[in-house]
Each structure stands twice: as C-alpha cells, then as structure tokens.
Amino acid sequence: MTLAYVPDDSPAHRLDPRSKLLVQGGFAAAAYAHTTPRGLAALTLVAGGCLRLAGGGPRDVWAYRVAFPVLLVAPSSRARRSARRGSDPPGRSTPASRATASC
C-alpha cells in the first residue's frame, strides 16, 4: 500500500492541485460530520465517483485492504453503542426524548 503518484490523463489528473486538496478537505469534513449509516453510504458513493474520475478501479481499492477492518468496525461499533443506549441518533430528537431530557 503506497500513496505514490501515478501520472495519467484522466479528468481528475488534469485538475489544479489546489482543487484536489479542496475536494479532499471537503470530503474529510463531510465524513466527520455525517457519521450515520446513510451519510457514510452517500460518502462511499462519492468516493467511488472520485475513484472513477481518477481512472481507478477495483484493483486500486484492493490495495487498501489493510484499512478495511477499521473502516468496517468504526461505524458498526457506533451503531451498537447507540442501540444499547436506546438513544436517538445525534441531531434527531422526539418529543418524548426532549421531555425526559428536561426533567
């Protein structure tokens, strides 16, 4: 697994380096803000689109297989923790949960 630059003539390779950094920063901020399963699924689609724009494919994803356990454990542990507490996902509250929070 390396992060070596591989020259190519894909649309992503033709972008200005500053715009590539902006996309990476925006993606990281979105991933930090949207940790729900729906948000992570949407970001997975965005990452796949970025990979296709860069001329990548399944072989390139397989090169990062070492990170897959961490990427799978983190969301599933959060889901289990939320289910165990019986709490609403962050940012979503029901009238009942607001009433018990104020007591």
C-alpha positions in Angstrom: 0.0 0.0 0.0 1.6 3.2 -1.2 0.4 6.7 -1.9 2.7 7.2 -4.9 1.6 9.5 -7.7 0.8 7.7 -10.9 0.6 10.0 -13.9 -2.4 9.6 -16.1 -4.6 11.7 -18.4 -7.9 11.3 -16.5 -10.2 14.2 -15.6 -9.1 14.2 -12.0 -5.4 14.2 -13.0 -6.0 17.3 -15.1 -7.4 19.3 -12.2 -5.4 22.0 -10.4 -3.6 20.6 -7.3 -5.4 23.2 -5.1 -8.8 21.9 -6.3 -7.8 18.4 -5.4 -6.8 19.4 -1.9 -10.1 21.3 -1.6 -12.1 18.1 -2.6 -10.1 16.0 -0.1 -10.7 18.6 2.7 -14.4 18.8 1.9 -14.7 15.0 1.9 -12.9 14.7 5.2 -15.2 17.4 6.8 -18.3 15.7 5.4 -17.1 12.3 6.7 -16.6 13.8 10.1 -20.0 15.5 10.2 -22.1 12.7 8.7 -21.3 9.5 10.7 -24.8 8.0 10.3 -25.1 4.9 8.1 -26.9 6.9 5.4 -24.2 9.6 5.4 -21.4 7.0 5.2 -23.2 5.2 2.3 -23.5 8.5 0.5 -19.9 9.3 1.0 -19.0 5.8 -0.2 -20.7 6.7 -3.5 -18.9 10.0 -3.7 -15.6 8.2 -3.1 -16.4 5.7 -5.8 -17.2 8.6 -8.2 -13.8 10.3 -7.4 -12.1 7.0 -8.0 -13.7 6.6 -11.4 -12.8 10.2 -12.3 -9.2 9.4 -11.4 -9.2 6.4 -13.7 -9.2 3.9 -10.8 -11.0 0.6 -10.3 -11.5 -2.3 -8.0 -7.8 -3.2 -8.2 -6.9 0.1 -6.7 -9.4 -0.3 -3.8 -8.0 -3.8 -3.1 -4.6 -2.2 -2.5 -6.0 -0.6 0.7 -7.5 -3.8 2.1 -5.4 -3.4 5.2 -7.7 -0.4 6.3 -10.9 -2.3 5.7 -11.3 -3.7 9.2 -11.0 -0.3 10.7 -13.4 1.2 8.2 -16.0 -1.5 9.0 -15.6 -1.7 12.8 -15.9 2.0 13.5 -19.5 2.5 12.1 -20.7 -0.8 13.4 -19.5 -0.1 16.9 -21.2 3.2 16.9 -24.4 1.6 15.8 -24.2 -1.0 18.5 -23.4 1.7 21.1 -26.4 3.8 20.1 -28.7 0.7 20.1 -27.5 -0.3 23.5 -28.3 3.1 25.0 -31.6 3.2 23.2 -30.9 6.8 22.3 -31.8 8.7 19.1 -29.2 9.4 16.6 -27.4 12.7 17.0 -29.4 15.7 15.9 -32.7 13.8 16.0 -34.9 14.0 19.0 -38.5 13.1 19.6 -40.9 14.9 21.8 -40.6 12.1 24.4 -36.8 12.4 24.5 -37.0 16.2 24.8 -39.4 15.8 27.7 -37.2 13.4 29.6 -34.1 15.5 28.9 -35.7 18.5 30.6 -36.6 16.6 33.8 
